[in-house]
Amino acid sequence: MAAWLLAIAIALAHGLLCGFLIVGAPLAARRPRLMKWYLLALVPTGVVNLTGQPCPLTVWEKHFWRVAGETPYRGGFISQYFIEPFYAPGLRPGDETILLVSVVVWCLFWLGYSAVVRLRLRSG
C-alpha cells in the first residue's frame, strides 16, 4: 500500500511540476518573487531533457508501481498522462522534440519579457 501511495504522490508532484513549468512562466514574469522558484524547477528539467536522460520522477514512479505489484506504463510521463488520453498512439520521437522546443520557446519568451520589463523599470 505504501509503494502504491508513493507512486501516486510522485505522479501528482510530477504533474504539478509540468503544470508549473507552463503556467509558471507568465506568473514569474509578472511576479518576480516566483522567478527563483520557477528557475529552480526549470533548470533541472532543462538539464534532464537536454542530456537525454530519463526523468528521475518518471523512473521513481515506475519503480514504486513495480514494488506495488503493478505493471508500469511504457514510455514517458507526458505521453502517458497528457497525450495518450487524447491521442491514443502517443508521441513519436520527433513529436517529443517539437513539444520540447515549443515549451522552451514559451519559457524563453516569458523570461525575456520579464527581463525587458525589469530593465524598463530600472531605467525609467
N, C-alpha and C positions, 0 to 999 in steps of 0.2 A: 504494500500500500504506500509506503514512504517513497519508493522509487517512482511509482506512478504519479504521486503528487509532485515530486521533483521535476519529472518530465513535463507536467502541465505548467508548473511555475516557470520553468525555463522557456517554454513555448510562449507563455504570456509576456514574460520580460522581453523576449526576442521580438515579439510583435509590437510591443510598446517602443522598443528601440527603433524599429523600422519606421513606425509612425512618427516618432520624434525627429528622425533624420529628414523626413519630408516636411512636416508641419513646423518643425523647429527652425528651419532656415528663415522663413519670413518673420517668425516670432523673435528670433535672436537679432535680426536686423532692426527690429522696432524696439526691442528691449535689451540694451547692452548687458544687463546683468545675466541674461540667459546665454550670452555668447560663450563664456567659458564652459558651461555645461554642454552646449551644442558641439563645440570643438572637441571636448572630452569624449563625446560619442562618435563624432565624425572621423577623427584622426585614426583610431584603431580600426574602425570599419574600413576606411580607405586603404590602410596598410594590408589588411587581410585580403581585400579584393584585388589590389594591385599586385600582390605577390602570388595570387592564385591559390592561396591556402584555403582549406575548408574553414568555415566559420566555427570558432570554438563553441558557440552556443548551440549550433546545429549538432556538432559532434557530441556534446554533453547530453542534449535532449535525446538523441538516438541511443546513446549509452543507457540512459535511465529507462527508456522504453524496453530495451533488451533485458535489463535487470528486472523490470516489472513483468517480464514474460510476454511482452507484446512484440510484434514484428514492426520495426521502424519503417517509415516511408522511404522510398527511393528518391534520390535527387536532393535538392536543396530546400531550405525553409521557405523562401519566397515562392518557388514553384508550387510547393505543397499547399500552402495556406492562402496565397494571394492570386495565383494564376490558375491552377488546376480546378478550383471550384467553379471558375467561369469559362475556362478553356481547357477541356479535358486532356488533350495531348501534352500539355505542359510546354516548357521552354526548350528550344534548341540552343546549342552553344552560341550561335550568332545573336539570338534573341536576348540572351543574358548580357551580351556585350552592349547591345542597343539600350537595354534597360539601365545598365550601369552608367553608360555615358549620359543618358537622359537625367539621371539623378545627380551626377557630377555637375552637369551644366546648370541644373536647377539650384544646387547648393552654391556654386560659384557666382551665379547671378545675384543671389541674395547676400552673399558675403561681400561682393563688390559693391552692391547697393549700400550696404551698411558702412563700408569704408568711405564711400563718396559722401554720404550724409554726415558722417563724423568729421571729415575734412572740411566740409562747408560750414559746419557749426563752429569749428575751431577758428576758421579764417574770418568768419563774419560775425 
